[in-house]
Amino acid sequence: MSDTPPRLAAAVILVAAGSGQRLGYGMPKAAVPLGGEPILMHALRGIVASGIASQVCVALPAGDQGLRRLCDDFREELADGGPLLTLVDGGSTRADSVRAGIAGLMEGIEAVLVHDAARALTPESVFHRVSDALAAGADAVIPVLPVVDTIKTVSTTAGDSTAVAPEVVTGTARREELRAVQTPQGFTINTLLQAHQAAQAMDQEQAAAVTDDAMLVEVLGTPVYAVRGSTQSLKITTPLDLIFAEGLLEGPLGARWVEG
């Protein structure tokens, strides 16, 4: 008999509503081609291949018919027994898109993994590690990587007539305690709901400082656990990121199988 606890009934909210301005293609980021097909398709296939979700809810740019048709075509590709694919209009912020995804979830979902379409090459093993930690009793789980660069804190020198540069170093962070955070970030459904309900009471400055769902959960005082991420789970934001992602796809084993 296996000692691994059974997985919770899970959904993935795939956030794919970004404008992609920094990529410079003049189209939503999810529609930008990677290895001959849109970034969104790589993200969807990775989620489905992981087998951890009974529903995938995709938050798309509002009114984008091209990406909707792409998802509709993908829905037809799904074999019997595949996850339910739901489409919702994303919002003007990431948090708005996640809330739209929450509203689109079917009844009976116990856990939610929030994933960025921009991390389109995330290996299946990362989805499994997050899902397994939730099944083991965690309310919030994030995939992370150790930070290899030395990290400095700085302050601006604006208004200082004697300054020789626009910023000055104020300290050096302890690298051993730092982690770079990735997605999918996993939560029990109640934890994610409480976090986003609390976020709606934030003022504009507080809301602007929140960069991921785990930060909202931290505000609740709920422990957020960390599991190992993957260097393949790079976030495609700039043209250089896209070049790196293309290089992973062209590797001898294919991006999703090179590293666990």
N, C-alpha and C positions, 0 to 999 in steps of 0.2 A: 504493500500500500504506500502511495506517495505521501511525503510529509508536506508537500507544497499545498498551501491553502487554496481553495477554489477561487477563481477570479470573480470579481463583482461584475454585475451587468453594466457594461461600460459604453460610453459614447465618446467620440472625438469631435470637438469643435475645431474645425480647420479655419483659421483666420486668413482670408485671402482677399481682403478689401483694400490693400495698400495701393497707392497711386503709382509707385515705381519711378518717381521723378528722378531720383539719383542714378537710376540705371540709364536714363536718357533714351528710352525707346519710344516715348510718346504713347504708351499704353499701360494699363494696369500691370503691376509686377507679376501677378499670377499668369498673365498671358504671354510674358516674354519667353521666347524660345530657349530651350536648354536641351542640347542633344537631339535637336530635330522636333521636339514637341514642347508645349507650354510647361512652365514650371509647375503649374497646378496639377498636371497629370502625374508628374513624378511624385508629388506629395500624396496624392490620392492612392496611387498604386502601393506606395510604401505602407500606408495605413492599412489598406485592405490585406496586403500580404502578411502583416503582423498577426492578423486574426484575433485582435484583442477587443474589437468593437462590434456591437450589434447595431450601432447607428453612427453615421458620419454626417455631421451638420456643417455645411460649408457656408461661411459668411463672405459673400461676394460684393464687389462694388455695386451700389444701388443702380439699377437700370441697365447693367451690362448684359446684353443679350448674347454676345459671343461666348462668354464664359459659361453662361447658363446652358447654351446649346452643347458646349463641350461636356458639361456635367451630365446632361441628359443622355448624350451618346455613351458616356462612361457607364451610366446606370444600366444601359442595355447590355453592356459587356459583362456585368457582374453575374456570376453563376448563381444558381438557386442556393439559398442559404447564405448568401453574402449579406453585408450590412445594409440597412436602410440608408439611402442617400437623400438627405434633405437640404434644400437650398433656402437661404435667408439673405435679405439685404443687410450688408454691414453698415456700420455707422461712420461718423467722421473721425472717431478715435478708436483705438484698439479695444478699449474697455467697452465702448458702445457696441462694437462688433461681437464681442464675447457675450454681452447681455442678450443681443439678438439671437445668438446661437443657443443660449440657455432657454430662451422662450420657445425655440423650435425643437426641443428635446421631447421624445415620447415618454409616456408613463413607464415607470418601472426601472428607469436608469438609476444606478446606485453610485456610479463613479464617472467622472468626466476628465478626459485628457484634453487640454487646450494646446493646440499645436499651430505653429506659424508655417504657412505654405512656403515662405521664403527659406525654411530649413527643409528643402524638398528631398534631400538625400539622406535623411536620418535613417540609420539601420533599424531593422525590425527588433534587434536585441535591446535597443534603448526603450522602445515601447513596452517590451516585456518586463524590463527592470522596473519601470515606473508602475506598471500594472501589478506586478508581483508585490511591490512594497505597499500598495493600497490594499491588496488582498490580505497582507500580513497585519494590517491594523493601522497604518498611517492615514491621517486625514489630509495630508498635503505632501507631495513628493516632487522634487525637481531634479533633472539630470544636470550634472556639472562636470567641469574639467579643471584641473589645477592651473593656476596662472603661472606662466613661465617667464614673463617679463617682470622687471622691477617696476613697481608702481609708486609714483610720487604724487603727493598732494600739492596743489599750487593755489596761489591767489593772484588776482589781477594787480597790475601796477598802474592801472589807469589813474591819471591825475598826478602821478609822481614824476616831477620834472627831472629827477636824478636817475630814473630807471633806464637801464640799457636794453631791456626786453619787455614785452607786454605781460609776462607772468614771472612770478618768483616762487621757487620751491619752498614749501612750508613743512614738509616731512616726508618720510618714506614708510609706506604701509608694510606690514609683516606679510610677505608673500605666502608663508605657510598657512595663513588663515584665510587666504583669498581663493575664490572659485569663480570661474566664468560660467554663467547660467545659460542653459539652452531650453528647448522645448522638445517633446511634449511635457507640460507640467500637469501633474495629476492631482485630483482632489475628490473627496467624497462629495456627492451632490449637495448635501446640506452645507458643507463648509464653503463651497464655491458660491452658493446662493447667499449665505450670510455675508461673505466678503464683498460681493457686489452690491448688496443692499446697503452696507455700511459706506461703500464708496460713493453712493448717490447723495450722501449727506456731506461730502467733502466740498470745500470751497474750490475755486478755480485753481489757485496756487497749489493746494494739496493734491488735487487730481492730476495736475501737470507733472508732479514729481513722481507719480506712480508709473513704472515702466513695465511691470508684468503682474500677473495674477498673484504670484507668491507674495509680493509686497503687500497686497490687500489682505492676505491671510495673516501675515506677520502682524499687521495692525490689530487683528482680533486677539493676538496672543496665542494663536494656535501654532504648535511646533511644525516647522517645515523640514522634512528630511531630504537628504541628498543621496542620489545614486550616481553611478558612473555614466557620463555622457559619451560622446564620440567626436573625434576630430572631423569625421565626415559630415557631422550635423552643422556645417557652417551656414551662417545666415547670408543669403544672397541679397546684398544691398547696393553694391557698387559694381561698375563694369569689371573691376579686378576680381571681385568675388565670383562673378559669372565665369570668368576665365578659369579660376580654380575649380569650380564645379564641373565645367566641361572637361578639365583634365582628369577629374575623378571618374567621370563616365567613360572616358577613353582608356582607363586602366585595364590591365589584362584580365581582371576578374569581374569588372563591373563594380560601380561604386558601392552598391548596397551590401556587397559580400566581402569587401576587403578587410573591414575591421568590425569587431563586435563592440 
